[in-house]
């Protein structure tokens, strides 16, 4: 099954880097949206989650706030 994974991040966020490294190391494909460079995406993110912090990850329609590898793994379809 294919997972739909989108990471919302910024250039200066160390937890964003940790999350993307985790996904890369586990062979998980994802789309990276840099909200620092895309204010429209940043606005949509706040509307969707009510949160301004990053990283935020949407996995198959479910949101993960912050760097939470266990939650990410639990939401991925095997």
N, CA, C and O atoms as a Tripos MOL2 file, in Angstrom:
@<TRIPOS>MOLECULE
protein
  312   311    78     0     0
PROTEIN
NO_CHARGES

@<TRIPOS>ATOM
      1 N           0.8340   -1.1830    0.0000 N.3       1 UNK1
      2 CA          0.0000    0.0000    0.0000 C.3       1 UNK1
      3 C           0.8760    1.2440    0.0000 C.2       1 UNK1
      4 O           1.9760    1.2480    0.5530 O.2       1 UNK1
      5 N           0.3760    2.2810   -0.6200 N.am      2 UNK2
      6 CA          1.1110    3.5310   -0.6850 C.3       2 UNK2
      7 C           0.6570    4.4650    0.4230 C.2       2 UNK2
      8 O          -0.5400    4.6600    0.6390 O.2       2 UNK2
      9 N           1.6150    5.0310    1.1140 N.am      3 UNK3
     10 CA          1.3280    6.0160    2.1450 C.3       3 UNK3
     11 C           1.4140    7.4090    1.5520 C.2       3 UNK3
     12 O           2.2780    7.6880    0.7210 O.2       3 UNK3
     13 N           0.5210    8.2740    1.9770 N.am      4 UNK4
     14 CA          0.5720    9.6830    1.6120 C.3       4 UNK4
     15 C           1.1700   10.4270    2.8030 C.2       4 UNK4
     16 O           0.5080   10.5950    3.8270 O.2       4 UNK4
     17 N           2.4090   10.8690    2.6720 N.am      5 UNK5
     18 CA          3.1160   11.5090    3.7800 C.3       5 UNK5
     19 C           3.5700   12.8970    3.3350 C.2       5 UNK5
     20 O           4.2690   13.0470    2.3330 O.2       5 UNK5
     21 N           3.1580   13.9090    4.1020 N.am      6 UNK6
     22 CA          3.5850   15.2830    3.8420 C.3       6 UNK6
     23 C           4.1630   15.8610    5.1210 C.2       6 UNK6
     24 O           3.5200   15.8430    6.1710 O.2       6 UNK6
     25 N           5.3800   16.3710    5.0230 N.am      7 UNK7
     26 CA          6.0610   16.9860    6.1630 C.3       7 UNK7
     27 C           6.0540   18.4970    5.9590 C.2       7 UNK7
     28 O           6.4640   18.9950    4.9100 O.2       7 UNK7
     29 N           5.5900   19.2090    6.9610 N.am      8 UNK8
     30 CA          5.6140   20.6670    6.9530 C.3       8 UNK8
     31 C           6.7740   21.0960    7.8470 C.2       8 UNK8
     32 O           6.8250   20.7430    9.0250 O.2       8 UNK8
     33 N           7.7070   21.8630    7.2730 N.am      9 UNK9
     34 CA          8.9550   22.1500    7.9740 C.3       9 UNK9
     35 C           9.4440   23.5610    7.6750 C.2       9 UNK9
     36 O           8.8430   24.2950    6.8910 O.2       9 UNK9
     37 N          10.5530   23.9220    8.3210 N.am     10 UNK10
     38 CA         11.2880   25.1510    8.0180 C.3      10 UNK10
     39 C          12.7680   24.8140    7.8900 C.2      10 UNK10
     40 O          13.2000   23.7140    8.2350 O.2      10 UNK10
     41 N          13.5340   25.7710    7.3930 N.am     11 UNK11
     42 CA         14.9810   25.5610    7.2140 C.3      11 UNK11
     43 C          15.7210   25.4670    8.5310 C.2      11 UNK11
     44 O          16.7590   24.8090    8.6090 O.2      11 UNK11
     45 N          15.2080   26.1120    9.5720 N.am     12 UNK12
     46 CA         15.9680   26.2650   10.8120 C.3      12 UNK12
     47 C          15.5160   25.3360   11.9360 C.2      12 UNK12
     48 O          15.9770   25.4690   13.0700 O.2      12 UNK12
     49 N          14.6350   24.4120   11.6380 N.am     13 UNK13
     50 CA         14.0370   23.5470   12.6620 C.3      13 UNK13
     51 C          14.8320   22.2410   12.7950 C.2      13 UNK13
     52 O          14.8210   21.4230   11.8740 O.2      13 UNK13
     53 N          15.5210   22.0330   13.9260 N.am     14 UNK14
     54 CA         16.2960   20.7970   14.0740 C.3      14 UNK14
     55 C          15.4140   19.5460   14.1370 C.2      14 UNK14
     56 O          15.8310   18.4810   13.6810 O.2      14 UNK14
     57 N          14.2150   19.6560   14.6890 N.am     15 UNK15
     58 CA         13.3310   18.4970   14.7510 C.3      15 UNK15
     59 C          12.7970   18.1310   13.3700 C.2      15 UNK15
     60 O          12.5120   16.9650   13.0970 O.2      15 UNK15
     61 N          12.6630   19.1270   12.5060 N.am     16 UNK16
     62 CA         12.2750   18.8500   11.1210 C.3      16 UNK16
     63 C          13.3420   18.0050   10.4360 C.2      16 UNK16
     64 O          13.0370   17.0400    9.7350 O.2      16 UNK16
     65 N          14.5960   18.3850   10.6520 N.am     17 UNK17
     66 CA         15.7120   17.6360   10.0750 C.3      17 UNK17
     67 C          15.7400   16.2100   10.6230 C.2      17 UNK17
     68 O          15.9510   15.2550    9.8750 O.2      17 UNK17
     69 N          15.5270   16.0730   11.9220 N.am     18 UNK18
     70 CA         15.5030   14.7340   12.5270 C.3      18 UNK18
     71 C          14.3830   13.8820   11.9230 C.2      18 UNK18
     72 O          14.5830   12.7030   11.6330 O.2      18 UNK18
     73 N          13.2160   14.4770   11.7370 N.am     19 UNK19
     74 CA         12.0820   13.7500   11.1750 C.3      19 UNK19
     75 C          12.3720   13.3120    9.7440 C.2      19 UNK19
     76 O          12.1370   12.1570    9.3870 O.2      19 UNK19
     77 N          12.8800   14.2250    8.9290 N.am     20 UNK20
     78 CA         13.1660   13.8870    7.5290 C.3      20 UNK20
     79 C          14.2790   12.8390    7.4350 C.2      20 UNK20
     80 O          14.2240   11.9560    6.5780 O.2      20 UNK20
     81 N          15.2810   12.9300    8.3040 N.am     21 UNK21
     82 CA         16.3240   11.8970    8.3390 C.3      21 UNK21
     83 C          15.7290   10.5430    8.7130 C.2      21 UNK21
     84 O          16.0890    9.5230    8.1250 O.2      21 UNK21
     85 N          14.8240   10.5290    9.6840 N.am     22 UNK22
     86 CA         14.1580    9.2930   10.0960 C.3      22 UNK22
     87 C          13.3880    8.6840    8.9210 C.2      22 UNK22
     88 O          13.4850    7.4830    8.6680 O.2      22 UNK22
     89 N          12.6320    9.5060    8.2120 N.am     23 UNK23
     90 CA         11.8630    9.0150    7.0650 C.3      23 UNK23
     91 C          12.8000    8.4840    5.9810 C.2      23 UNK23
     92 O          12.5680    7.4130    5.4220 O.2      23 UNK23
     93 N          13.8600    9.2390    5.6890 N.am     24 UNK24
     94 CA         14.8330    8.8100    4.6700 C.3      24 UNK24
     95 C          15.4750    7.4790    5.0450 C.2      24 UNK24
     96 O          15.5880    6.5850    4.2060 O.2      24 UNK24
     97 N          15.8970    7.3450    6.3030 N.am     25 UNK25
     98 CA         16.5710    6.1270    6.7520 C.3      25 UNK25
     99 C          15.6540    4.9120    6.7030 C.2      25 UNK25
    100 O          16.1210    3.7800    6.5770 O.2      25 UNK25
    101 N          14.3450    5.1500    6.8010 N.am     26 UNK26
    102 CA         13.3900    4.0500    6.7740 C.3      26 UNK26
    103 C          12.7410    3.8690    5.4080 C.2      26 UNK26
    104 O          11.7940    3.0950    5.2670 O.2      26 UNK26
    105 N          13.2410    4.5730    4.4070 N.am     27 UNK27
    106 CA         12.7540    4.4120    3.0400 C.3      27 UNK27
    107 C          11.3200    4.8700    2.8430 C.2      27 UNK27
    108 O          10.6020    4.3320    1.9990 O.2      27 UNK27
    109 N          10.9000    5.8650    3.6210 N.am     28 UNK28
    110 CA          9.5290    6.3560    3.5410 C.3      28 UNK28
    111 C           9.5050    7.5990    2.6530 C.2      28 UNK28
    112 O          10.1170    8.6160    2.9790 O.2      28 UNK28
    113 N           8.7980    7.5090    1.5340 N.am     29 UNK29
    114 CA          8.6920    8.6430    0.6200 C.3      29 UNK29
    115 C           7.7640    9.6880    1.2280 C.2      29 UNK29
    116 O           6.7550    9.3600    1.8520 O.2      29 UNK29
    117 N           8.1270   10.9530    1.0320 N.am     30 UNK30
    118 CA          7.3100   12.0390    1.5790 C.3      30 UNK30
    119 C           7.4610   13.2880    0.7210 C.2      30 UNK30
    120 O           8.4200   13.4330   -0.0370 O.2      30 UNK30
    121 N           6.5010   14.1720    0.8580 N.am     31 UNK31
    122 CA          6.5620   15.4910    0.2480 C.3      31 UNK31
    123 C           6.9340   16.4790    1.3390 C.2      31 UNK31
    124 O           6.3290   16.4810    2.4110 O.2      31 UNK31
    125 N           7.9170   17.3100    1.0740 N.am     32 UNK32
    126 CA          8.3560   18.3140    2.0490 C.3      32 UNK32
    127 C           7.7990   19.6720    1.6420 C.2      32 UNK32
    128 O           8.0530   20.1490    0.5360 O.2      32 UNK32
    129 N           7.0330   20.2950    2.5460 N.am     33 UNK33
    130 CA          6.4980   21.6280    2.3080 C.3      33 UNK33
    131 C           7.1870   22.5770    3.2870 C.2      33 UNK33
    132 O           7.0100   22.4700    4.5010 O.2      33 UNK33
    133 N           7.9650   23.4950    2.7490 N.am     34 UNK34
    134 CA          8.6930   24.4560    3.5770 C.3      34 UNK34
    135 C           7.7790   25.6590    3.8200 C.2      34 UNK34
    136 O           7.6040   26.5010    2.9390 O.2      34 UNK34
    137 N           7.2010   25.7320    5.0150 N.am     35 UNK35
    138 CA          6.2490   26.7970    5.3240 C.3      35 UNK35
    139 C           6.9500   28.1450    5.5020 C.2      35 UNK35
    140 O           6.2990   29.1900    5.5040 O.2      35 UNK35
    141 N           8.2540   28.1200    5.6480 N.am     36 UNK36
    142 CA          9.0300   29.3550    5.7220 C.3      36 UNK36
    143 C           9.0250   30.0480    4.3610 C.2      36 UNK36
    144 O           9.0300   31.2770    4.2840 O.2      36 UNK36
    145 N           9.0150   29.2630    3.2990 N.am     37 UNK37
    146 CA          9.0490   29.7940    1.9350 C.3      37 UNK37
    147 C           7.6610   29.8800    1.3050 C.2      37 UNK37
    148 O           7.4940   30.5220    0.2680 O.2      37 UNK37
    149 N           6.6680   29.2430    1.9150 N.am     38 UNK38
    150 CA          5.3280   29.1740    1.3300 C.3      38 UNK38
    151 C           4.2810   29.6360    2.3450 C.2      38 UNK38
    152 O           3.7120   28.8110    3.0590 O.2      38 UNK38
    153 N           4.0200   30.9490    2.4170 N.am     39 UNK39
    154 CA          3.0800   31.4620    3.4140 C.3      39 UNK39
    155 C           1.6500   30.9510    3.2250 C.2      39 UNK39
    156 O           0.8950   30.8550    4.1930 O.2      39 UNK39
    157 N           1.2800   30.6270    2.0070 N.am     40 UNK40
    158 CA         -0.0610   30.0790    1.7750 C.3      40 UNK40
    159 C          -0.1700   28.7060    2.4290 C.2      40 UNK40
    160 O          -1.1760   28.4050    3.0720 O.2      40 UNK40
    161 N           0.8520   27.8770    2.2720 N.am     41 UNK41
    162 CA          0.8600   26.5580    2.9120 C.3      41 UNK41
    163 C           0.8810   26.7120    4.4270 C.2      41 UNK41
    164 O           0.2340   25.9400    5.1350 O.2      41 UNK41
    165 N           1.6180   27.7020    4.9330 N.am     42 UNK42
    166 CA          1.6690   27.9480    6.3800 C.3      42 UNK42
    167 C           0.2800   28.2920    6.9020 C.2      42 UNK42
    168 O          -0.1290   27.8070    7.9580 O.2      42 UNK42
    169 N          -0.4310   29.1130    6.1780 N.am     43 UNK43
    170 CA         -1.7840   29.5030    6.5770 C.3      43 UNK43
    171 C          -2.7270   28.3040    6.5590 C.2      43 UNK43
    172 O          -3.5280   28.1330    7.4780 O.2      43 UNK43
    173 N          -2.6370   27.4700    5.5180 N.am     44 UNK44
    174 CA         -3.4780   26.2590    5.4320 C.3      44 UNK44
    175 C          -3.1700   25.3060    6.5790 C.2      44 UNK44
    176 O          -4.0720   24.6700    7.1250 O.2      44 UNK44
    177 N          -1.8980   25.2080    6.9410 N.am     45 UNK45
    178 CA         -1.4880   24.3280    8.0260 C.3      45 UNK45
    179 C          -2.1270   24.7710    9.3410 C.2      45 UNK45
    180 O          -2.6570   23.9430   10.0810 O.2      45 UNK45
    181 N          -2.0810   26.0570    9.6310 N.am     46 UNK46
    182 CA         -2.6790   26.5710   10.8690 C.3      46 UNK46
    183 C          -4.1900   26.3480   10.8540 C.2      46 UNK46
    184 O          -4.7740   26.0070   11.8820 O.2      46 UNK46
    185 N          -4.8230   26.5350    9.7050 N.am     47 UNK47
    186 CA         -6.2660   26.2930    9.6020 C.3      47 UNK47
    187 C          -6.5950   24.8240    9.8420 C.2      47 UNK47
    188 O          -7.6030   24.5060   10.4730 O.2      47 UNK47
    189 N          -5.7500   23.9330    9.3420 N.am     48 UNK48
    190 CA         -6.0170   22.4920    9.4530 C.3      48 UNK48
    191 C          -5.7880   21.9630   10.8600 C.2      48 UNK48
    192 O          -6.5410   21.1160   11.3410 O.2      48 UNK48
    193 N          -4.7340   22.4670   11.5280 N.am     49 UNK49
    194 CA         -4.3410   21.8610   12.8060 C.3      49 UNK49
    195 C          -4.4850   22.7920   14.0030 C.2      49 UNK49
    196 O          -4.5030   22.3420   15.1480 O.2      49 UNK49
    197 N          -4.5870   24.0850   13.7350 N.am     50 UNK50
    198 CA         -4.6230   25.0480   14.8240 C.3      50 UNK50
    199 C          -3.2640   25.2720   15.4590 C.2      50 UNK50
    200 O          -3.1620   25.9270   16.4960 O.2      50 UNK50
    201 N          -2.2250   24.7370   14.8480 N.am     51 UNK51
    202 CA         -0.8630   24.8110   15.3840 C.3      51 UNK51
    203 C           0.0580   25.5390   14.3970 C.2      51 UNK51
    204 O          -0.0630   25.3840   13.1820 O.2      51 UNK51
    205 N           0.9730   26.3310   14.9450 N.am     52 UNK52
    206 CA          1.9270   27.0330   14.0940 C.3      52 UNK52
    207 C           3.3000   26.3690   14.0930 C.2      52 UNK52
    208 O           4.1170   26.6500   13.2150 O.2      52 UNK52
    209 N           3.5660   25.4980   15.0540 N.am     53 UNK53
    210 CA          4.8850   24.8890   15.1700 C.3      53 UNK53
    211 C           5.1580   23.8470   14.1010 C.2      53 UNK53
    212 O           4.2430   23.3320   13.4580 O.2      53 UNK53
    213 N           6.4250   23.5530   13.9280 N.am     54 UNK54
    214 CA          6.8650   22.5050   13.0080 C.3      54 UNK54
    215 C           7.8520   21.6110   13.7410 C.2      54 UNK54
    216 O           8.4380   22.0510   14.7300 O.2      54 UNK54
    217 N           8.0570   20.3940   13.3080 N.am     55 UNK55
    218 CA          7.4120   19.7910   12.1510 C.3      55 UNK55
    219 C           5.9870   19.3270   12.4650 C.2      55 UNK55
    220 O           5.6380   18.9840   13.5940 O.2      55 UNK55
    221 N           5.2040   19.3380   11.4150 N.am     56 UNK56
    222 CA          3.8970   18.7070   11.4510 C.3      56 UNK56
    223 C           3.8450   17.7880   10.2460 C.2      56 UNK56
    224 O           4.2960   18.1450    9.1570 O.2      56 UNK56
    225 N           3.2950   16.6120   10.4480 N.am     57 UNK57
    226 CA          3.2860   15.6110    9.3880 C.3      57 UNK57
    227 C           1.8780   15.0870    9.2040 C.2      57 UNK57
    228 O           1.1970   14.7410   10.1690 O.2      57 UNK57
    229 N           1.4480   15.0330    7.9510 N.am     58 UNK58
    230 CA          0.1640   14.4360    7.6280 C.3      58 UNK58
    231 C           0.4460   13.0790    7.0000 C.2      58 UNK58
    232 O           1.1000   12.9800    5.9610 O.2      58 UNK58
    233 N          -0.0630   12.0300    7.6540 N.am     59 UNK59
    234 CA          0.1290   10.6630    7.1680 C.3      59 UNK59
    235 C          -1.2420   10.0610    6.9360 C.2      59 UNK59
    236 O          -1.9800    9.7710    7.8780 O.2      59 UNK59
    237 N          -1.5730    9.8780    5.6620 N.am     60 UNK60
    238 CA         -2.8510    9.2720    5.2970 C.3      60 UNK60
    239 C          -4.0270    9.9650    5.9880 C.2      60 UNK60
    240 O          -4.9790    9.3150    6.4190 O.2      60 UNK60
    241 N          -3.9450   11.3040    6.0860 N.am     61 UNK61
    242 CA         -5.0310   12.0810    6.6570 C.3      61 UNK61
    243 C          -4.9680   12.3100    8.1560 C.2      61 UNK61
    244 O          -5.8060   13.0250    8.7060 O.2      61 UNK61
    245 N          -3.9830   11.7110    8.8320 N.am     62 UNK62
    246 CA         -3.8230   11.8820   10.2840 C.3      62 UNK62
    247 C          -2.6280   12.7940   10.5380 C.2      62 UNK62
    248 O          -1.6200   12.7130    9.8360 O.2      62 UNK62
    249 N          -2.7420   13.6630   11.5460 N.am     63 UNK63
    250 CA         -1.6840   14.6260   11.8540 C.3      63 UNK63
    251 C          -0.7930   14.1470   12.9890 C.2      63 UNK63
    252 O          -1.2610   13.5640   13.9670 O.2      63 UNK63
    253 N           0.5040   14.4060   12.8370 N.am     64 UNK64
    254 CA          1.4930   14.1580   13.8870 C.3      64 UNK64
    255 C           2.1910   15.4860   14.1500 C.2      64 UNK64
    256 O           2.7580   16.0850   13.2350 O.2      64 UNK64
    257 N           2.1520   15.9430   15.3870 N.am     65 UNK65
    258 CA          2.8340   17.1830   15.7650 C.3      65 UNK65
    259 C           4.1930   16.8420   16.3500 C.2      65 UNK65
    260 O           4.3050   15.9720   17.2140 O.2      65 UNK65
    261 N           5.2300   17.5330   15.8760 N.am     66 UNK66
    262 CA          6.5660   17.3230   16.4010 C.3      66 UNK66
    263 C           7.2270   16.0790   15.8270 C.2      66 UNK66
    264 O           6.7240   15.4560   14.8920 O.2      66 UNK66
    265 N           8.3640   15.7380   16.4110 N.am     67 UNK67
    266 CA          9.1300   14.5660   15.9970 C.3      67 UNK67
    267 C           8.7290   13.4040   16.8910 C.2      67 UNK67
    268 O           9.1650   13.3140   18.0390 O.2      67 UNK67
    269 N           7.8950   12.5150   16.3570 N.am     68 UNK68
    270 CA          7.3440   11.3950   17.1220 C.3      68 UNK68
    271 C           7.4320   10.1230   16.2710 C.2      68 UNK68
    272 O           6.4430    9.7060   15.6680 O.2      68 UNK68
    273 N           8.6330    9.5010   16.2250 N.am     69 UNK69
    274 CA          8.8370    8.3430   15.3450 C.3      69 UNK69
    275 C           7.8620    7.1960   15.6060 C.2      69 UNK69
    276 O           7.4390    6.5240   14.6650 O.2      69 UNK69
    277 N           7.5000    6.9620   16.8640 N.am     70 UNK70
    278 CA          6.5820    5.8590   17.1620 C.3      70 UNK70
    279 C           5.2040    6.1110   16.5640 C.2      70 UNK70
    280 O           4.5920    5.2020   16.0020 O.2      70 UNK70
    281 N           4.7200    7.3330   16.6820 N.am     71 UNK71
    282 CA          3.4060    7.6660   16.1020 C.3      71 UNK71
    283 C           3.4700    7.5950   14.5790 C.2      71 UNK71
    284 O           2.5380    7.1060   13.9400 O.2      71 UNK71
    285 N           4.5610    8.0800   13.9970 N.am     72 UNK72
    286 CA          4.7180    8.0030   12.5450 C.3      72 UNK72
    287 C           4.6380    6.5470   12.0930 C.2      72 UNK72
    288 O           3.8980    6.2250   11.1640 O.2      72 UNK72
    289 N           5.3930    5.6730   12.7430 N.am     73 UNK73
    290 CA          5.3830    4.2450   12.3730 C.3      73 UNK73
    291 C           3.9900    3.6450   12.5230 C.2      73 UNK73
    292 O           3.5700    2.8350   11.6980 O.2      73 UNK73
    293 N           3.2700    4.0410   13.5770 N.am     74 UNK74
    294 CA          1.9500    3.4520   13.8180 C.3      74 UNK74
    295 C           0.9340    3.8690   12.7630 C.2      74 UNK74
    296 O          -0.0410    3.1540   12.5330 O.2      74 UNK74
    297 N           1.1450    5.0090   12.1200 N.am     75 UNK75
    298 CA          0.1940    5.4860   11.1180 C.3      75 UNK75
    299 C           0.5060    5.0070    9.7050 C.2      75 UNK75
    300 O          -0.3330    5.1170    8.8110 O.2      75 UNK75
    301 N           1.7000    4.4810    9.5040 N.am     76 UNK76
    302 CA          2.0800    4.0160    8.1710 C.3      76 UNK76
    303 C           1.4180    2.6880    7.8570 C.2      76 UNK76
    304 O           1.3660    1.7890    8.6960 O.2      76 UNK76
    305 N           0.9110    2.5760    6.6280 N.am     77 UNK77
    306 CA          0.3180    1.3170    6.1680 C.3      77 UNK77
    307 C           1.4420    0.3750    5.7670 C.2      77 UNK77
    308 O           2.3660    0.7500    5.0460 O.2      77 UNK77
    309 N           1.3450   -0.8220    6.2380 N.am     78 UNK78
    310 CA          2.3930   -1.8060    5.9310 C.3      78 UNK78
    311 C           2.0780   -2.5390    4.6460 C.2      78 UNK78
    312 O           2.8450   -3.4050    4.2260 O.2      78 UNK78
@<TRIPOS>BOND
     1     1     2 1
     2     2     3 1
     3     3     4 2
     4     3     5 am
     5     5     6 1
     6     6     7 1
     7     7     8 2
     8     7     9 am
     9     9    10 1
    10    10    11 1
    11    11    12 2
    12    11    13 am
    13    13    14 1
    14    14    15 1
    15    15    16 2
    16    15    17 am
    17    17    18 1
    18    18    19 1
    19    19    20 2
    20    19    21 am
    21    21    22 1
    22    22    23 1
    23    23    24 2
    24    23    25 am
    25    25    26 1
    26    26    27 1
    27    27    28 2
    28    27    29 am
    29    29    30 1
    30    30    31 1
    31    31    32 2
    32    31    33 am
    33    33    34 1
    34    34    35 1
    35    35    36 2
    36    35    37 am
    37    37    38 1
    38    38    39 1
    39    39    40 2
    40    39    41 am
    41    41    42 1
    42    42    43 1
    43    43    44 2
    44    43    45 am
    45    45    46 1
    46    46    47 1
    47    47    48 2
    48    47    49 am
    49    49    50 1
    50    50    51 1
    51    51    52 2
    52    51    53 am
    53    53    54 1
    54    54    55 1
    55    55    56 2
    56    55    57 am
    57    57    58 1
    58    58    59 1
    59    59    60 2
    60    59    61 am
    61    61    62 1
    62    62    63 1
    63    63    64 2
    64    63    65 am
    65    65    66 1
    66    66    67 1
    67    67    68 2
    68    67    69 am
    69    69    70 1
    70    70    71 1
    71    71    72 2
    72    71    73 am
    73    73    74 1
    74    74    75 1
    75    75    76 2
    76    75    77 am
    77    77    78 1
    78    78    79 1
    79    79    80 2
    80    79    81 am
    81    81    82 1
    82    82    83 1
    83    83    84 2
    84    83    85 am
    85    85    86 1
    86    86    87 1
    87    87    88 2
    88    87    89 am
    89    89    90 1
    90    90    91 1
    91    91    92 2
    92    91    93 am
    93    93    94 1
    94    94    95 1
    95    95    96 2
    96    95    97 am
    97    97    98 1
    98    98    99 1
    99    99   100 2
   100    99   101 am
   101   101   102 1
   102   102   103 1
   103   103   104 2
   104   103   105 am
   105   105   106 1
   106   106   107 1
   107   107   108 2
   108   107   109 am
   109   109   110 1
   110   110   111 1
   111   111   112 2
   112   111   113 am
   113   113   114 1
   114   114   115 1
   115   115   116 2
   116   115   117 am
   117   117   118 1
   118   118   119 1
   119   119   120 2
   120   119   121 am
   121   121   122 1
   122   122   123 1
   123   123   124 2
   124   123   125 am
   125   125   126 1
   126   126   127 1
   127   127   128 2
   128   127   129 am
   129   129   130 1
   130   130   131 1
   131   131   132 2
   132   131   133 am
   133   133   134 1
   134   134   135 1
   135   135   136 2
   136   135   137 am
   137   137   138 1
   138   138   139 1
   139   139   140 2
   140   139   141 am
   141   141   142 1
   142   142   143 1
   143   143   144 2
   144   143   145 am
   145   145   146 1
   146   146   147 1
   147   147   148 2
   148   147   149 am
   149   149   150 1
   150   150   151 1
   151   151   152 2
   152   151   153 am
   153   153   154 1
   154   154   155 1
   155   155   156 2
   156   155   157 am
   157   157   158 1
   158   158   159 1
   159   159   160 2
   160   159   161 am
   161   161   162 1
   162   162   163 1
   163   163   164 2
   164   163   165 am
   165   165   166 1
   166   166   167 1
   167   167   168 2
   168   167   169 am
   169   169   170 1
   170   170   171 1
   171   171   172 2
   172   171   173 am
   173   173   174 1
   174   174   175 1
   175   175   176 2
   176   175   177 am
   177   177   178 1
   178   178   179 1
   179   179   180 2
   180   179   181 am
   181   181   182 1
   182   182   183 1
   183   183   184 2
   184   183   185 am
   185   185   186 1
   186   186   187 1
   187   187   188 2
   188   187   189 am
   189   189   190 1
   190   190   191 1
   191   191   192 2
   192   191   193 am
   193   193   194 1
   194   194   195 1
   195   195   196 2
   196   195   197 am
   197   197   198 1
   198   198   199 1
   199   199   200 2
   200   199   201 am
   201   201   202 1
   202   202   203 1
   203   203   204 2
   204   203   205 am
   205   205   206 1
   206   206   207 1
   207   207   208 2
   208   207   209 am
   209   209   210 1
   210   210   211 1
   211   211   212 2
   212   211   213 am
   213   213   214 1
   214   214   215 1
   215   215   216 2
   216   215   217 am
   217   217   218 1
   218   218   219 1
   219   219   220 2
   220   219   221 am
   221   221   222 1
   222   222   223 1
   223   223   224 2
   224   223   225 am
   225   225   226 1
   226   226   227 1
   227   227   228 2
   228   227   229 am
   229   229   230 1
   230   230   231 1
   231   231   232 2
   232   231   233 am
   233   233   234 1
   234   234   235 1
   235   235   236 2
   236   235   237 am
   237   237   238 1
   238   238   239 1
   239   239   240 2
   240   239   241 am
   241   241   242 1
   242   242   243 1
   243   243   244 2
   244   243   245 am
   245   245   246 1
   246   246   247 1
   247   247   248 2
   248   247   249 am
   249   249   250 1
   250   250   251 1
   251   251   252 2
   252   251   253 am
   253   253   254 1
   254   254   255 1
   255   255   256 2
   256   255   257 am
   257   257   258 1
   258   258   259 1
   259   259   260 2
   260   259   261 am
   261   261   262 1
   262   262   263 1
   263   263   264 2
   264   263   265 am
   265   265   266 1
   266   266   267 1
   267   267   268 2
   268   267   269 am
   269   269   270 1
   270   270   271 1
   271   271   272 2
   272   271   273 am
   273   273   274 1
   274   274   275 1
   275   275   276 2
   276   275   277 am
   277   277   278 1
   278   278   279 1
   279   279   280 2
   280   279   281 am
   281   281   282 1
   282   282   283 1
   283   283   284 2
   284   283   285 am
   285   285   286 1
   286   286   287 1
   287   287   288 2
   288   287   289 am
   289   289   290 1
   290   290   291 1
   291   291   292 2
   292   291   293 am
   293   293   294 1
   294   294   295 1
   295   295   296 2
   296   295   297 am
   297   297   298 1
   298   298   299 1
   299   299   300 2
   300   299   301 am
   301   301   302 1
   302   302   303 1
   303   303   304 2
   304   303   305 am
   305   305   306 1
   306   306   307 1
   307   307   308 2
   308   307   309 am
   309   309   310 1
   310   310   311 1
   311   311   312 2
@<TRIPOS>SUBSTRUCTURE
     1 UNK1         2 RESIDUE 1 A UNK
     2 UNK2         6 RESIDUE 1 A UNK
     3 UNK3        10 RESIDUE 1 A UNK
     4 UNK4        14 RESIDUE 1 A UNK
     5 UNK5        18 RESIDUE 1 A UNK
     6 UNK6        22 RESIDUE 1 A UNK
     7 UNK7        26 RESIDUE 1 A UNK
     8 UNK8        30 RESIDUE 1 A UNK
     9 UNK9        34 RESIDUE 1 A UNK
    10 UNK10       38 RESIDUE 1 A UNK
    11 UNK11       42 RESIDUE 1 A UNK
    12 UNK12       46 RESIDUE 1 A UNK
    13 UNK13       50 RESIDUE 1 A UNK
    14 UNK14       54 RESIDUE 1 A UNK
    15 UNK15       58 RESIDUE 1 A UNK
    16 UNK16       62 RESIDUE 1 A UNK
    17 UNK17       66 RESIDUE 1 A UNK
    18 UNK18       70 RESIDUE 1 A UNK
    19 UNK19       74 RESIDUE 1 A UNK
    20 UNK20       78 RESIDUE 1 A UNK
    21 UNK21       82 RESIDUE 1 A UNK
    22 UNK22       86 RESIDUE 1 A UNK
    23 UNK23       90 RESIDUE 1 A UNK
    24 UNK24       94 RESIDUE 1 A UNK
    25 UNK25       98 RESIDUE 1 A UNK
    26 UNK26      102 RESIDUE 1 A UNK
    27 UNK27      106 RESIDUE 1 A UNK
    28 UNK28      110 RESIDUE 1 A UNK
    29 UNK29      114 RESIDUE 1 A UNK
    30 UNK30      118 RESIDUE 1 A UNK
    31 UNK31      122 RESIDUE 1 A UNK
    32 UNK32      126 RESIDUE 1 A UNK
    33 UNK33      130 RESIDUE 1 A UNK
    34 UNK34      134 RESIDUE 1 A UNK
    35 UNK35      138 RESIDUE 1 A UNK
    36 UNK36      142 RESIDUE 1 A UNK
    37 UNK37      146 RESIDUE 1 A UNK
    38 UNK38      150 RESIDUE 1 A UNK
    39 UNK39      154 RESIDUE 1 A UNK
    40 UNK40      158 RESIDUE 1 A UNK
    41 UNK41      162 RESIDUE 1 A UNK
    42 UNK42      166 RESIDUE 1 A UNK
    43 UNK43      170 RESIDUE 1 A UNK
    44 UNK44      174 RESIDUE 1 A UNK
    45 UNK45      178 RESIDUE 1 A UNK
    46 UNK46      182 RESIDUE 1 A UNK
    47 UNK47      186 RESIDUE 1 A UNK
    48 UNK48      190 RESIDUE 1 A UNK
    49 UNK49      194 RESIDUE 1 A UNK
    50 UNK50      198 RESIDUE 1 A UNK
    51 UNK51      202 RESIDUE 1 A UNK
    52 UNK52      206 RESIDUE 1 A UNK
    53 UNK53      210 RESIDUE 1 A UNK
    54 UNK54      214 RESIDUE 1 A UNK
    55 UNK55      218 RESIDUE 1 A UNK
    56 UNK56      222 RESIDUE 1 A UNK
    57 UNK57      226 RESIDUE 1 A UNK
    58 UNK58      230 RESIDUE 1 A UNK
    59 UNK59      234 RESIDUE 1 A UNK
    60 UNK60      238 RESIDUE 1 A UNK
    61 UNK61      242 RESIDUE 1 A UNK
    62 UNK62      246 RESIDUE 1 A UNK
    63 UNK63      250 RESIDUE 1 A UNK
    64 UNK64      254 RESIDUE 1 A UNK
    65 UNK65      258 RESIDUE 1 A UNK
    66 UNK66      262 RESIDUE 1 A UNK
    67 UNK67      266 RESIDUE 1 A UNK
    68 UNK68      270 RESIDUE 1 A UNK
    69 UNK69      274 RESIDUE 1 A UNK
    70 UNK70      278 RESIDUE 1 A UNK
    71 UNK71      282 RESIDUE 1 A UNK
    72 UNK72      286 RESIDUE 1 A UNK
    73 UNK73      290 RESIDUE 1 A UNK
    74 UNK74      294 RESIDUE 1 A UNK
    75 UNK75      298 RESIDUE 1 A UNK
    76 UNK76      302 RESIDUE 1 A UNK
    77 UNK77      306 RESIDUE 1 A UNK
    78 UNK78      310 RESIDUE 1 A UNK
